[in-house]
Amino acid sequence: MPVDDAQLLGAVSDLRRDTGLPVGFAGVAGTSPRMRLTAFLGNRGTALNGLSVRAGRGLGGKALALTRPVVANDYHSATTISHDYDEPVRDEGIHSVVAIPVVVRRRVRAVLYGGLRDEATLSDRTITAALHAARDLEQTLAVEDEIERRLAEARPLAEHREEAAPRERLREVYGELRALSGQITDGVLRDRLDEVCANLTGAASPAVRLAPRELDTVALVALGLTNAEIAHRLGLTAETVKSYLRDAMRKLDATSRLQAVTHARRIGLLP
C-alpha cells in the first residue's frame, strides 16, 4: 500500500515531538528514482513544498539512494552531499538536517527529515529519536502490506468456502488476520480490518457479538494455538488471553475451547 498523507504527516509530527526539532518534513518515494516533498510541520514558507528530489542528489536523495540515514551538520558547507537544493533549504533557514529513509521489504517508501535552524549540530540522542519515528512508520506499513497480502489470498478462498481445502485455508488466513489486527494502533485501519474479517465469515449480523480482542482470541484458538502462543501473537500476557477467552466462552454459552470455536462458526463469527 502507498504511504498516505495522514501517515506521513503523523510520522513528521512524531519526529518533531520526540526530537524537539523545530522543523520536520517528508516525501513519498515511488517507483521512479525521485520523491516529492509533501508533508511539513514547523516550516516558515513554501520553498520546499512539492520539491522533487532525485535519488543521490542532496541530503534526502542520498538517503534515498543509500537506504540509510544521512546527517549534514552545517548543511550549506557539507562536502559529503551535492547542493542541488541549497536555495529552498536556505529560504527555510535550515542549518543542520537529518534525512532518514523509511524502508519496508528493502524498498524505500518515504524519507523523513528533521532540521535545526540554530547554528548547532544534531546530537546522537536527537538522531536516535528521529530514527525511532521512521521505524514506527516502517512497522505500520509492514503490517498494512501483510494485511493486504492476506486479504488478496482470502478473497478467492471466500468465493469457494464450501469446498473443504479452500475453507480450511480461509480459516487459517482469517486467524492470521485477527492476529495482525492486534498489532494495529490506527483505529481507522483496525475498523477496516474488522469489517473485512466480518465479510469473510459470510454473516452480516451474528447473534452474539464479541469484543475485538475476544474475537482475536477465539480465532487463534480455532487454529489450535495455546494460550501462551496466542499471548505471543497478540502481544498480551497469558492471563489476559485466558480472561478474554473466558468472557468469549460465556457469551457463546460454551464450556470448552472446542465448543467456543464450534458455536462461533455456527453463528457466523468465524469462517
C-alpha positions, -999 to 999 in steps of 0.1 A, spaced: 0 0 0 13 35 -7 20 58 22 -9 82 27 -8 118 36 -21 113 71 5 86 79 33 108 66 22 139 85 18 117 116 54 105 113 67 140 109 47 151 140 62 122 160 97 131 148 93 167 159 77 157 192 104 131 201 134 151 189 123 187 198 135 198 163 117 229 151 111 218 115 102 184 101 91 173 66 89 142 45 85 129 10 70 97 -5 93 76 -27 77 60 -57 90 35 -83 109 63 -101 143 75 -88 126 106 -74 105 116 -44 83 146 -38 82 165 -5 46 168 6 44 168 44 56 198 65 54 209 101 72 240 115 80 254 81 82 291 76 73 293 39 67 272 9 101 269 -6 103 231 -1 67 224 -8 63 199 -37 101 198 -43 111 168 -65 142 152 -50 163 129 -72 180 98 -58 216 105 -50 212 143 -50 211 164 -19 207 150 16 174 132 12 183 120 -23 215 104 -8 194 88 20 170 75 -7 199 60 -28 218 45 1 188 34 21 204 47 53 202 78 74 223 108 63 232 138 85 245 172 75 256 195 103 261 229 87 242 218 56 255 245 33 292 238 38 288 200 39 312 183 14 295 148 15 264 158 -4 255 176 -36 240 210 -33 212 208 -58 186 221 -34 205 247 -14 182 276 -24 150 262 -9 169 249 22 184 284 27 150 300 22 136 278 50 165 289 73 177 253 80 213 249 93 216 212 102 194 184 90 190 146 92 173 125 65 160 90 74 146 66 48 116 45 57 124 11 43 99 -18 41 109 -50 24 141 -35 12 123 -7 -6 124 30 4 88 41 9 94 76 22 121 98 37 117 118 69 137 150 76 143 169 108 161 202 108 177 228 131 177 265 123 203 274 150 240 271 142 243 239 162 250 202 155 225 174 158 232 152 188 233 114 188 202 114 211 183 136 186 192 114 157 182 82 176 148 97 184 143 106 147 152 70 138 125 57 161 99 78 143 110 62 110 110 27 125 74 32 138 62 42 103 80 12 89 62 -11 113 29 3 104 35 0 67 48 -36 70 16 -46 89 -6 -29 63 13 -47 35 9 -81 52 -28 -74 57 -32 -66 20 -13 -98 11 -35 -119 34 -67 -102 21 -56 -109 -15 -52 -145 -6 -85 -147 13 -108 -132 -13 -107 -161 -38 -109 -186 -9 -140 -169 3 -157 -174 -30 -153 -212 -26 -157 -215 12 -180 -246 8 -151 -266 -6 -130 -283 21 -95 -272 11 -104 -235 5 -125 -235 37 -96 -247 58 -71 -223 42 -97 -194 46 -99 -202 83 -61 -201 86 -59 -167 68 -87 -154 89 -69 -163 121 -37 -147 108 -56 -115 100 -71 -114 135 -35 -119 149 -23 -90 128 -51 -68 140 -35 -69 174 -5 -50 161 -26 -21 147 -27 11 166 -45 31 139 -82 30 148 -94 36 112 -73 7 99 -84 -16 127 -121 -8 119 -114 -15 82 -98 -49 91 -127 -58 114 -151 -51 86 -132 -72 61 -129 -101 85 -167 -99 91 -172 -101 54 -150 -132 52 -173 -151 76 -203 -146 54 -226 -135 82 -238 -99 82 -253 -98 117 -242 -126 141 -265 -134 170 -236 -129 195 -211 -101 194 -176 -104 208 -152 -76 217 -124 -74 191 -98 -90 215 -122 -118 224 -127 -125 187 -90 -124 181 -85 -149 209 -112 -173 196 -99 -171 161 -65 -181 172 -79 -209 194 -95 -222 162 -60 -225 147 -50 -248 176 -28 -223 194 -23 -225 232 -29 -195 255 8 -188 256 11 -189 218 -19 -166 215 -4 -142 240 28 -141 220 9 -134 187 -13 -107 202 13 -91 224 -6 -99 256 0 -119 288 -13 -155 290 -35 -144 319 -51 -117 298 -57 -142 270 -73 -165 295 -96 -137 306 -106 -128 270 -113 -165 263 -134 -169 295 -155 -139 285 -159 -151 250 -170 -186 262 -195 -171 285 -211 -150 256 -210 -181 233 -226 -203 260 -196 -227 256 -180 -249 282 -148 -257 263 -124 -242 238 -137 -265 211 -173 -257 219 -164 -220 217 -150 -224 182 -179 -245 171 -205 -221 184 -186 -191 169 -186 -208 135 -222 -218 137 -234 -182 143 -210 -167 117 -183 -151 139 -157 -174 123 -155 -188 88 
